[in-house]
Amino acid sequence: MKGQHDVTITYLCDNCGYSNKAGKTVTQATEEELVNLAPIKVVGDKENKLNTLPTTKIECPKCGHDEASWWFLQTRSGDEPPTQFYRCVKCNHTWRSYS
């Protein structure tokens, strides 16, 4: 194809910046060649509805629905408690608990 060129695959860690060439070369298309290609659906509709997070009964401040998924995330230093986040299962609004 016109405009294609060979590219060497390199693994790169976003966290520490380490990089390592995979030793594999692939042909890369130009942006113009990709415009007319049909999109590839990576996650289907059925899989998109899967939720592996736990849920709890809590009122969404945006839509008033009474169920949300929840998780903890360490947003501050290690000696501070983690922050609890909620996401409404109906409207996907996300908020945090400051308690």
C-alpha positions as CSV (number, residue, x, y, z in Angstrom):
1,M,0.0,0.0,0.0
2,K,1.1,3.5,-0.7
3,G,2.5,5.5,2.3
4,Q,3.1,2.4,4.5
5,H,6.4,2.0,6.3
6,D,7.9,-0.6,8.7
7,V,7.9,0.2,12.4
8,T,9.7,-1.7,15.1
9,I,7.5,-2.6,18.1
10,T,8.9,-1.2,21.4
11,Y,7.4,-2.0,24.9
12,L,7.4,1.1,27.1
13,C,6.5,1.3,30.8
14,D,4.4,4.5,31.5
15,N,5.3,4.3,35.1
16,C,9.1,4.2,35.1
17,G,10.0,4.9,31.4
18,Y,11.8,1.6,30.8
19,S,11.7,0.6,27.2
20,N,12.7,-2.6,25.3
21,K,12.5,-3.4,21.6
22,A,10.3,-6.4,21.0
23,G,12.4,-7.4,18.0
24,K,9.3,-7.5,15.8
25,T,8.7,-5.3,12.8
26,V,5.2,-4.5,11.5
27,T,3.9,-2.4,8.6
28,Q,2.1,0.7,9.7
29,A,-0.5,2.4,7.5
30,T,-0.7,6.2,7.2
31,E,-3.6,8.1,8.8
32,E,-5.2,8.8,5.3
33,E,-5.3,5.1,4.6
34,L,-7.1,4.4,8.0
35,V,-9.9,6.9,7.4
36,N,-12.0,4.6,5.2
37,L,-11.5,1.4,7.3
38,A,-14.5,0.1,9.3
39,P,-14.0,0.3,13.0
40,I,-13.1,-2.8,14.9
41,K,-15.3,-3.5,17.9
42,V,-13.1,-4.7,20.7
43,V,-15.7,-5.0,23.4
44,G,-19.2,-6.1,22.4
45,D,-22.5,-4.8,23.7
46,K,-22.9,-7.8,26.0
47,E,-19.4,-7.5,27.5
48,N,-19.7,-3.7,27.8
49,K,-22.6,-4.2,30.3
50,L,-20.5,-6.4,32.6
51,N,-19.5,-4.9,35.9
52,T,-17.0,-6.6,38.2
53,L,-17.2,-3.8,40.9
54,P,-19.2,-4.4,44.1
55,T,-22.4,-2.4,44.4
56,T,-24.2,-0.8,47.3
57,K,-27.4,1.0,48.1
58,I,-26.7,4.8,48.0
59,E,-28.5,7.6,46.3
60,C,-26.9,9.2,43.3
61,P,-26.7,13.0,43.7
62,K,-27.3,13.5,40.0
63,C,-30.3,11.3,39.1
64,G,-31.5,10.0,42.5
65,H,-31.1,6.3,41.6
66,D,-30.4,4.1,44.6
67,E,-27.6,1.8,43.5
68,A,-23.9,2.5,42.7
69,S,-20.7,0.6,42.2
70,W,-17.9,1.5,44.6
71,W,-14.1,1.3,45.0
72,F,-11.2,2.7,47.0
73,L,-8.3,4.6,45.6
74,Q,-5.2,6.0,47.4
75,T,-5.3,9.6,46.2
76,R,-3.1,11.1,48.9
77,S,0.0,10.0,50.8
78,G,0.3,6.6,52.2
79,D,-0.4,7.7,55.8
80,E,-3.8,9.2,54.8
81,P,-6.9,7.0,54.4
82,P,-8.0,6.0,50.9
83,T,-10.8,7.8,49.1
84,Q,-14.0,5.9,48.4
85,F,-15.6,6.5,45.0
86,Y,-19.1,5.7,43.8
87,R,-20.5,5.3,40.2
88,C,-24.2,5.3,39.6
89,V,-25.3,2.1,37.8
90,K,-28.0,4.0,36.0
91,C,-26.4,7.3,34.7
92,N,-22.7,6.5,35.3
93,H,-22.2,9.7,37.4
94,T,-19.1,9.3,39.6
95,W,-18.6,11.0,43.0
96,R,-16.4,10.5,46.0
97,S,-17.0,10.1,49.7
98,Y,-15.3,12.6,51.9
99,S,-16.1,10.9,55.2
